[in-house]
Amino acid sequence: MADRTFLDWPFFEDRHRVFAEKIAAWADATLEPLVDHHDVDKSCRAIVTALGEGGFLTAAAPADEGRRHDVRTLCIARETLGYRTGLADFAFAMQGLGSGPVVLAGTVEQKAKYLPGVAAGAAIPAFALSEEDAGSDVAAMATTATADGNDHVRLDGSKTWISNGGIADWYVVFARTGEAPGARGLSAFIVEAGTPGFEIAERIDVIAPHPLATLTFDGCRVPVANRVGAGGDGFKVAMSTLDIFRSTVGAAALGFARRALDEGVERARTRQMFGAPLADLQLTQAGLADMATGVDASALLIYRSAWTKDMGAARVTREASMAKMFATETAQQVIDRAVQMFGGLGVKSGVKVEELYREIRALRIYEGATEVQKVVIARELLKAADSAAAAKA
């Protein structure tokens, strides 16, 4: 059973505690028969449908005008689902990330058209930002959107590593529109699946299977009315979305780490080594202590970031980057230690810690690799120092 004492921390309100208990009970009763790692498309659709029927996707995609994301709720959901299965965490998270630009910057008409289906689990969105040569370096984006008449644009280019690629009903696609150089000349457009000129070029297989694809656009005509935000606001829309969801990546990693810690504790209690439980060895005890401390430290950083955003901070760039970086790196260490405690069994397919070992690896890369987070954190520190120095001058 995952530790829930963190819910007593002052970061949370009673509504968060109620939500945590509700989604945990639902996950235990619902998820297991829906998960089939041999057919992840079917599994993700089934999980999204079930999450919608359970009422949980309103947190990922607030459909009512004026509502906004509650980041603590998002983090609780991802931690809870991640503890049980990475595929459920993925399905929930992508409903939020894919629809995030519309929630944050969409028109009234766009929100009314696209968000209710996402919140109900009847429609699947996707966030299409990355390209082969423009992952962390968004300013290097090559996909273009050029005027095609008065009321359409023409999309040309490709996107890759797109989660929900191949199963999404609609995609928020970022493209260069040229209002200014670099990142300031990007815009975002809603592109519905099946639009002529838009193709799924390749499905991508990875070590922890989930729907992932390369997309191509060849003369794909999209109404200007499908632009999310103003022309040239694409980078701002993308970064505002990631500012919310980056903390939740850390929360997913925290769910993986909590599960690995629990698996490690149980293994240490029950595995006999040299005539006594593995837990009697001081090296095992030291490992468990390091694992537990890393888990709690990660939780503090994650929920500090989420609380700060929910309290009205315009941006939590530094806090979210710290949370994402520390939690994903720590989860990798915690899971690796758990695998070691299992010995040879820890690398056997079908054993939970082996699954966790594969699941965690991508989290250290997507939505900004660890190395990128370090650059972001350092820049935020230096920016603050420069501002302080200027104020004194």
ABEGO torsion letter per residue (X at the ends): XBBAAAAABAABBAAAAAAAAAAAAAAAAAAAAABBAABAAAAAAAAAAAAAAAGAAAAABBABBGBBBBAAAAAAAAAAAAAABAAAAAAAAAAAAAAAAAAAABBAAAAAAAAAAAAAGABBBBBBABBAABBABAAABABBBBBBEAABBBBBEBBBGBBGBGABABBBBBBBAGABBEAAABBBBBBBBGBBGBBBABBBBBABBBBBBBBBBBGBBBBAAABBEBBGAAAAAAAAAAAAAAAAAAAAAAAAAAAAAAAAAAAAAABBBGGBBAAABAAAAAAAAAAAAAAAAAAAAAAAAAAAAAAGBABAAAAAAAAAAAAAAAAAAAAAAAAAAAEAAAABBGBAAAAAAAAAAAAAABGEBAAAAAAAAAAAAAAAAAAAAAAAX
